[in-house]
């Protein structure tokens, strides 16, 4: 069960995940359902050395941030 922020129900905490020996995580099913993440979707991974990681669906992020695809060198498709 996700926990919503008291002042912004659109912000939620979905729990904790464990990184596998291959560097993989499993996104909780409720988060995938709420955010419309499906098998094969590309996610952009953003990092902040102080606050950690954030993920966003590539198509949604690129649609909201004009010019980002150009800065990233085209459509993101790295699976590394």
C-alpha positions as CSV (number, residue, x, y, z in Angstrom):
1,X,0.0,0.0,0.0
2,X,1.4,3.4,-1.0
3,X,1.5,6.2,1.5
4,X,0.5,9.6,0.1
5,X,2.1,12.9,1.1
6,X,-0.4,14.8,3.4
7,X,-0.2,18.0,1.5
8,X,0.1,16.5,-2.0
9,X,-1.7,13.2,-2.7
10,X,0.1,12.9,-6.0
11,X,3.4,12.2,-4.2
12,X,3.6,8.7,-2.8
13,X,6.0,6.4,-1.0
14,X,5.7,2.8,-2.3
15,X,8.1,1.0,0.0
16,X,11.7,-0.2,-0.3
17,X,13.4,-2.3,-2.9
18,X,16.7,-4.3,-2.8
19,X,19.3,-4.1,-5.5
20,X,20.2,-7.5,-6.9
21,X,23.7,-8.7,-7.6
22,X,23.1,-7.7,-11.3
23,X,22.2,-4.1,-10.2
24,X,18.4,-4.6,-10.8
25,X,15.5,-3.5,-8.7
26,X,11.8,-4.4,-8.9
27,X,9.4,-1.4,-9.1
28,X,6.5,-2.2,-6.8
29,X,3.4,-3.3,-8.7
30,X,1.2,-0.5,-7.2
31,X,3.7,2.1,-8.4
32,X,3.8,0.6,-11.9
33,X,0.0,0.5,-12.0
34,X,-0.4,4.1,-10.6
35,X,2.3,5.5,-13.0
36,X,1.4,3.5,-16.1
37,X,4.7,1.8,-16.3
38,X,4.5,-1.3,-18.6
39,X,7.0,-4.0,-19.7
40,X,9.4,-2.5,-22.3
41,X,8.9,1.1,-21.2
42,X,12.1,3.2,-21.1
43,X,12.8,5.1,-17.9
44,X,15.3,8.0,-17.5
45,X,17.4,7.7,-14.4
46,X,18.5,11.0,-12.7
47,X,20.9,11.1,-9.8
48,X,21.8,13.6,-7.1
49,X,24.7,12.9,-4.9
50,X,22.9,14.3,-1.9
51,X,19.3,13.1,-2.5
52,X,19.8,9.9,-4.5
53,X,18.0,8.6,-7.6
54,X,14.8,9.5,-9.4
55,X,13.2,7.8,-12.4
56,X,10.7,9.1,-15.0
57,X,9.1,7.6,-18.0
58,X,11.2,8.7,-20.9
59,X,8.3,9.7,-23.2
60,X,6.7,11.8,-20.4
61,X,9.9,13.5,-19.3
62,X,11.0,14.3,-22.8
63,X,7.5,15.7,-23.6
64,X,7.7,18.1,-20.6
65,X,11.3,19.2,-21.0
66,X,11.8,20.8,-24.4
67,X,15.3,20.2,-25.8
68,X,16.2,17.4,-23.3
69,X,16.5,14.7,-26.0
70,X,19.0,16.9,-27.8
71,X,21.0,17.4,-24.6
72,X,21.0,13.6,-24.1
73,X,22.2,13.0,-27.6
74,X,18.9,11.7,-29.0
75,X,16.3,9.4,-27.6
76,X,17.6,7.5,-24.5
77,X,18.0,3.8,-25.2
78,X,20.8,2.6,-23.0
79,X,20.2,-0.6,-21.1
80,X,23.5,-0.4,-19.2
